[in-house]
Amino acid sequence: MKKYKKFFTYLFLHLMLPFLASCSGSATDHSQMLREMGNKAVEKIQSLPGSALRKQSVDFFENYIIDLGWRSFVFGGAPDLHVLLYPYETEHLATAAISQFEAPSGSSALWDCAGVIRPNANIRAPLFTWDVFAPMAGMAPGMDMDFYNINEGSVDIAVFFGDQAAKLNQALALVEPYQLTGEERGKYSEHFDQYKSDYRWELELSEIEFNNETIRGEFVSAVATAFSLVLDAYFTSLERVSVEDNETLIQGNISGTEEFIEILVDKDPALEVGRILFEDDLEMYFLDSMWRQGYYGEGF
């Protein structure tokens, strides 16, 4: 089934090439926002106890450049794509990985900033993921972000954040004008409905809005400020959580993470794009480097 799915994805993109090419575009202020978001996230991760880059992933993706060929229209006609990957682990995080796409390589033009923050199995905390993107072909510029509770029986998001929820609400107010609403909300992520939090971001700009310098500038400013608040809230809350020798918590986190990743692989639309870009290296990029499937902390 997956073989045919891949074939039809290729076929769709070829047939839609003339239309999609007209939808591509980028802007310097938006690209700079993506860079700053990635830098802020990396700085936060580097400040955590035991923070270290994971050598296997670093070595594999050092100077990893994809020759785009016919896929260049996805990134505004760029001939190649440089994958900038920062795969960390810390004392309390199984994976803290940041990924960014630079196209063309060496241009400093960024099209994406994605992050996966997954605590060890003995930590009572939610997953934290985000993906913010420029207007790639067929996709409006926007951002998806949430704190996923993959162990509802043992993790309470309200308790985890405590007084830090004020920062999250402040951030929500800043991005509220760009949140998808009504039937549009959740259109790309119905498969995660059981895990979503009240702090979820589903932001989107139209092509007309993105090409309006004033509107785009307001969006960039709001998202950058709000994201800083969210980073502070999450990592401040994480610092207050203690390691627990609790088998119910540990096994619930392990099984919940495995189920979540299975849903990602089977149903997430981003994986279709990933299969086309990374081909045989997708598992190394997505499952090993970003999500670190099968690892739940030392000793698990």
N, C-alpha and C positions, 0 to 999 in steps of 0.2 A: 504493500500500500504506500509506504513512504517513497518508493522509487517512482511511482506514478505521480505522487504529490509534487515531488521535485520537478518532474517533467512539465507538469501543468504550470508550475510557478515560472519556469523558464519561458514557456510558451506565452504566458500572460504578459511578462515583461517585454518580450520581443514585439508583440502585437501593439502594446501600449506605448512603445518607445517615443513616437512623435508627440503624443500628449504629455507624457511624463517629463520629457526634456524641457518643455515649456514651463513646468512647475518648479524647476530647481532654482535655487538661489541662496546666497549667503550675504552677511553684512558684517562689517568690521566690529561694530559694537557688540553684536550678538556673539561672534566668535571670541571676543575678549572676555565676555561673561562666562562662556564655557571654560576658558582657560582658568579664570579666577576661581570658579567653582571647584574645578579639579584640584587646583593648588591648595585651596582652603581645606578640602577634604583630606588631602595627603598630609598637610601640616597637622591636622587634628590626630590622624592615625599615628604619625611619627612621634607624637608627644605621649602616646600611651605606653604603659610598662610592657617591656618585652617586644616592642615593635621591631619587625625585621622583614625585609623582602624575602620572598620564597624563591630560592635560587633556580629551581627547575624551570619555573615559569619565566623568570627573568631571562635565563639563558635561551630558552626557546623563542621568545618574542623580541630579543634584542635586534634592533634594526629590521623588524618584520614589516616588509612592504609588499602589498598586493598589487600586481599588474592588473588594472581593472578591465582593460580591453573593452568589449561591448557594454560592460556594466558601468562605464564611466559616466553615463547620463545620470545615474543616481546621485552623483556628487558634482553636478554642474559641469560635466565634461572633463573632470580631472583625469589624467592618464593613470595615476596610481594613488594608493592609499597607504599611509603610514599608521600602523596600530601602535598607539602609545599606551602601554599597560603598566600599572603599578600594583602588583599583587603582594599585599602585606599579610602578616599574621601578628597577633599580639598575645599577651599573657591570657587575655579573656576572649579573644576573637579567633575563631577558626579560620575565617577569611575576612579581609578588609581590602577589597580590590577595586581599583578605579581604572576605567578604560576610556580612551578618547581616540577619535578618528581625525587624522590630519590629511586633507586632500587638496592639492597634490602634496606629496612628501616634500618637506623643507619649506613649505609656504607659510607656516604658522596659522593657516586657515583651519579652524576646528569645526567639526560638524556634529559632534556628539560628546556627551559626558555622562557615563553610566557608572553606578556604584553598587556594590553588594557588601553589606556589613552583616556578617552572620556570627552571633556569639557561640562560644563553646556550649556543649550540651549541659554543663553543670552551672550555667548562668541563667537566671530567670529574667529574660529580656526578649523583646521581639526582634525579628529581622528588620533591617532598614535597607530599602533599595530605592534607587531613582534612575531615571533615564531622561535626559534633556537633549533636545535635538534641533538642529537647523532645518529649514525646509528642504529635505531630501525629496527625490522624485516620488510623487504619489503620496507624500506625507506632509501634513501641515506642521509648521514649527510649534513646539510646545514642550510639555514636560509631564512625566508620570512619576509619582513618588508616594510611598506609603510605608507604614510600620506594620508588618504582617505578623499576626499571632498564630504561629504554627502549632501551639500547644495550649489550647484554650483552657484545658483543665488545670494548668499550673501557672500560666502567665497572665497577669492582669495589666493591661497597658496603662490604665489610669493610675494604678499603684506605682508602676515603673516610673512614670514621668512625674507624678506628684506635683510639686510647685512649678516644675518646668513646663507644665501644660500652658501656662500663661504665655510663654514664648511661642508655642505652637499655634495658639489662637491668634496671637499678633501676626504671625506669618500668614495664617489663613486669610486674615482680613486684607493683607497686602495683595495677595494673589486672587482674591475673590472675583475681580472683574474678568479674569481669564479662565475661570473654572467652567468646564462643560456642565451643562444642566439638562434636566429632562431626559428624553430618550437618548440623547447623545452621551450622557454620562455613563461610563462603564462599558462603552461599545467595544473597546479593545480588550477588556479584562473581565468578562463575565465568569471566566473559569477560576477567578480568584475571589469571588464574592464572599465565600465563607471565611476568608482570612482578613478582609479589609478593615481598616480602622476609621474612626471619625475624623482623622487628620489627613485624609487622602487628598493629594493634588492630582487633578486631571486638567491640565492647562492646554489651551490651543489658541493660536492666532490664525486668521484667514490670510490668504496670500496678499490681499489688498492691505490688511492691517500691518503685515510684516514689512511691506514695501513703503509704508508711511513712516518716515523717519521719527516723527514725534511719538506716534503710538508704539513703535518698536522700542524707542528709547525708554518710554514709561514702563514697558514690559520688562526690559532688561534691568532697570533699576529696581523694580518691585521684586523680581525673582531673585536677584543677587542678594538683596537685603533680607528677604524672607528665608532664603536658603541658609544664610549665616545664622539666623535665629534657630532654625531647625537643627543644624549641626551642634550648636551650643546646647540645646535642650537634650538631644540624644546622648551626647558624650558626657555631659554633666550627670545625667541620670545613670549612665552605665558605670561611672566611677563610684557610685554609691551602692552598687549591687555587689554582694559577696558570693564567693564560690560556695556551692551547696553539695554536700555528699548525700544527695537525695535520689534514690534509684527511680522513683516515679517521675521526677522532673527530668532526669537524664534520659530515660527511655522514651518519654513523651516528646522531648525535643528531637531525639534521633529519628523516631518514626515519623514525626511531623515534618521534619526537614526532607526526609526521603520522599514522602508523599508530595510535598510542595514541588520538589525538583522534577518528579515524574510528570506532574501537571504542566510545568513549564515546557518540558521537552515535547510533550504530546500536543499542547494546545496554544502555546504562545506565538503570536504572529511574528515577533522579532526573530524567532528561530528560523523562519523561512528565509528572511534576508541574510541571517548568519550562515545558513547552509550555502547560499549562493556566493557569499564573499569568502568564507573560510574553507569551504569544501571539505577535504579530508582532515583539516586542522581544527574543525569546529569543536570537537570534543575536548581538545587540549585548551582551546581558548575559553569555551563556555563552561564546561563541566569541571575541568581541572583547575584552570587559572582563576576564573571569576568565582564560581560556586564552591570549588574544592569538594566535590561530591565524595562522600564516604569518610571524611575526616571531621571529627567532632571535638577535638582537643586532645591533648596528650593523655594517653591511657584509655581512650574510648575506641 
